Amino acid sequence: MEGGKSPGNDGLNKEWYVFFWEAIKEPFFDSIMDAKDGNLLSTSQRQAVIKFLEKKCRDKRYMKNWRPIHF
């Protein structure tokens, strides 16, 4: 992942995770394992952000001329 990019809707970027990794790795993996064992993601893990990017040189008034990108 490029620097300054946020993989989720919380706005925390790669640099934040790298800096705090030693402090958060156990709770992070515990959260993942709880979701796997319980077969259910937490509310925040089930959320996504969808952004629409316009297709270049297309009429912006029509939905078919936009690409959905989810985060």
C-alpha positions in Angstrom: 0.0 0.0 0.0 1.2 3.5 -0.8 2.1 5.9 2.0 -0.6 8.2 3.2 -3.4 5.8 2.1 -6.1 4.7 4.5 -7.4 1.1 4.1 -10.6 1.7 6.0 -13.2 4.3 6.8 -11.6 5.2 10.1 -9.0 7.3 8.3 -6.0 5.6 9.8 -3.3 5.3 7.3 -0.5 2.8 6.7 2.0 4.9 8.7 -0.3 4.8 11.8 -0.5 1.0 11.7 3.3 0.7 11.3 4.0 3.1 14.1 1.6 1.5 16.6 1.9 -2.1 15.4 3.6 -3.5 18.5 0.9 -2.0 20.7 -2.1 -3.1 18.5 -1.1 -6.4 17.0 -2.5 -8.6 19.7 -5.9 -6.9 20.0 -6.0 -6.7 16.1 -5.5 -10.4 15.7 -7.9 -11.2 18.6 -10.5 -9.2 16.8 -9.9 -11.1 13.6 -10.0 -14.5 15.4 -13.2 -13.5 17.3 -14.9 -12.7 14.0 -13.7 -16.0 12.4 -14.7 -18.1 15.4 -18.1 -16.4 15.8 -18.6 -16.2 12.1 -19.6 -12.6 12.5 -17.8 -9.3 11.9 -18.2 -6.4 14.2 -20.3 -3.5 13.1 -17.3 -1.4 12.1 -15.8 -4.4 10.2 -19.0 -4.6 8.2 -19.0 -1.0 7.2 -17.6 0.3 3.9 -17.2 3.6 2.1 -18.2 3.7 -1.6 -16.9 6.5 -3.7 -17.8 7.1 -7.3 -15.2 8.1 -9.9 -16.2 9.5 -13.2 -15.2 7.8 -16.4 -13.2 10.4 -18.4 -14.9 12.0 -21.4 -18.3 10.7 -20.5 -21.6 12.5 -19.6 -21.6 12.8 -15.8 -25.4 12.9 -15.7 -25.7 9.2 -16.2 -24.8 6.6 -13.5 -23.3 4.2 -16.1 -20.5 6.8 -16.6 -19.3 6.5 -13.0 -17.2 3.7 -11.4 -17.9 2.6 -7.8 -14.8 2.1 -5.7 -15.2 0.7 -2.2 -12.9 1.3 0.7 
